[in-house]
Amino acid sequence: LYAEQQRIEEENESLENSEEEKFDPNERYLHLAEKLVEMKELAKSSKEEKNKQGQKMAQEKIRRFQQEMATLEDHSLFNPNIKVTDQPSEKKKNPVFLETDGALSLKTLEKSQNLPPEEQKVKKKDHQDVRNFDYTARSWTGKSPKQFLIDWVRKHYSKSPNPSFEKVPSGRYWKCRVRVIKSADDTLVVCPTIVTEDSMQAQHLAATLALYHLTKGQSVHQLLPPTYRDVWLEWNDAEKKKEEENNQQQDE
C-alpha cells in the first residue's frame, strides 16, 4: 500500500512539473498586455460617457491584469524585452499626419486634391532610408505587426475587409502600401518612406505605421516586436517636434 501511494505521489509530482514546463509566461503576459490596452480604452470611453459602473469594472480589471503581469515579470522564463512600462497619459491632440511617413486618408486627399501626387513621394530618391527590422524569435514571442493589424481591424471594424498589402518596389529595396477601409467614406492608406531589403519587413513596417495612426493615444507599440516598437517611438517624437514647431510659428 505504501509503495502504491508513493507511486501515485511521484506521478502527480511528474504531472505538475510537466504542466509547469508547458506554461509560457511570455505568451500569458502578452495576452494580458493586449487585454490591458482594451480595458484602458474601455475605461476611457466609460469615463467620457459618464458610465461610473462601467468605469469601475474596467479599473478593477486593469488592476487585476497589472497584478498578474507584475507576478509574471518575476518568472524565471520571463523575457524582459516584452515588459510593458506605464507612460504618462497626455491630452489627446488633433492628429497630425507625418509627411515623411507617407500617411494619407481619403478625407485628407479630398482636402488636397490640387496637390500633385509627386509631392506625396520622397523628394530625394537618391538618399533612401534603408533599414533592417529583423528580430529573433527569442527576443519576441508575440504577434507580428502584420498579424496584429489584421486582428485589430477585425475587432474594431468587423464589417470591413481585411487590410490590403501592396508591395512597392523601390530600386532593389521594398516599401509597402497598406489600405484599411474603416467605413464607406473613410479609408486609411499608408506607405512608409523607409525602405527594406526584405518585402515581408516592408509589410510589417507598413502595418506598424497603420496601427500608429489607428490607435492614437494608446500604448499599442508595447505589444509589437522591439525593432518596430523603436520606429513607432521615432515617429511619435518626430510628430511632437513638428507640433511644437507649428505652435512656435503660430505664437510668432
Secondary structure, DSSP 8 states (H G I E B T S, - for coil): -HHHHHHHHHHHHHHHHHHHHH--HHHHHHHHHHHHHHHHHHHHHHHHTT-HHHHHHHHHHHHHHHHHHHHHHTSTT--GGG----------------TTTTEEEHHHHHHTTTS-GGGGS-S-SSS--B------TTT--S--HHHHHHHHHHHHSTTS---EEEEEEETTEEEEEEEEEEETTEEEEE--S-BBSSHHHHHHHHHHHHHHHHTTTS-GGGGS-HHHHHHHHHHHHHHHHHHHHHHHHHH-
